[in-house]
Amino acid sequence: MLHYNLSLQSHASLEAEILVGDEHGNIRPESKATRATTVEMLQRLLKALAFIS
């Protein structure tokens, strides 16, 4: 269960598996994303939009 009041866009990102939690499935919106995490999210977004395979 999420304990944060996530925006509609955040929920859509979770459902589309663009935004995923840590190894335990926790979403930590207060923490900073690393470059590697940002690249992973961008790759998932581009795949979901069929820009890359």
C-alpha positions as CSV (number, residue, x, y, z in Angstrom):
1,M,0.0,0.0,0.0
2,L,1.3,3.5,-0.9
3,H,1.4,5.9,2.0
4,Y,1.9,9.0,-0.1
5,N,-0.8,11.1,-1.9
6,L,0.5,10.4,-5.4
7,S,-0.7,12.4,-8.3
8,L,-2.8,10.9,-11.1
9,Q,0.3,10.9,-13.3
10,S,2.2,9.0,-10.8
11,H,-0.5,6.3,-10.5
12,A,-0.6,6.1,-14.3
13,S,3.2,5.7,-14.4
14,L,3.0,2.9,-11.8
15,E,0.4,1.1,-13.8
16,A,2.4,1.5,-17.0
17,E,5.4,0.2,-15.1
18,I,7.4,3.3,-16.0
19,L,7.8,4.2,-12.4
20,V,8.7,1.2,-10.2
21,G,9.6,1.0,-6.6
22,D,12.8,-0.3,-4.9
23,E,13.5,-4.0,-4.4
24,H,10.6,-4.1,-1.9
25,G,8.2,-2.2,-4.2
26,N,8.4,1.0,-2.1
27,I,8.0,4.4,-3.8
28,R,10.1,7.1,-2.1
29,P,9.1,10.4,-3.7
30,E,11.2,12.4,-1.2
31,S,14.4,10.8,-2.3
32,K,16.6,11.9,-5.2
33,A,16.8,9.7,-8.3
34,T,20.2,8.7,-9.5
35,R,21.3,9.0,-13.1
36,A,21.0,5.3,-13.5
37,T,17.4,5.3,-12.1
38,T,16.5,8.2,-14.4
39,V,17.9,6.4,-17.5
40,E,15.9,3.3,-16.5
41,M,12.7,5.3,-16.2
42,L,13.3,7.0,-19.5
43,Q,13.9,3.7,-21.2
44,R,10.7,2.3,-19.9
45,L,8.8,5.4,-21.0
46,L,10.3,5.3,-24.5
47,K,9.4,1.6,-24.8
48,A,5.8,2.2,-23.6
49,L,5.5,4.9,-26.3
50,A,7.0,2.5,-28.9
51,F,9.9,4.9,-29.6
52,I,12.4,2.1,-28.9
53,S,12.1,-1.7,-28.7
